[in-house]
Amino acid sequence: MIRVGLPYHLRNLAKADAEVQLQIGGPITQRTVLNALEARYPMLAGTIRDHVTQQRRAFLRFFACGEDWSHASPDALLPEKVATGEEPFLIIGAIAGG
């Protein structure tokens, strides 16, 4: 069971809690986590990744085990603690300002 933390605006759109749990078979990567998240909450499709390019949207960041995974390959295996559900995969709204 994978745990995914959602930022406020996405959890409101999905009508979900701050953290959702997903069942994923196979390798646990950003791509498989986001595919499962969008399959369970279709209203999130296109909000986290571009529909066509599948690139991460600007102003969203991905974190796992305290590390920024935003620029990692979407097919890179996530840390074992995320894969086992011990730690959540976090989708964070970027903070901008001066």
Order of alpha helices (4+ residues) and beta strands (2+ residues): beta-alpha-beta-alpha-beta-beta-alpha-beta
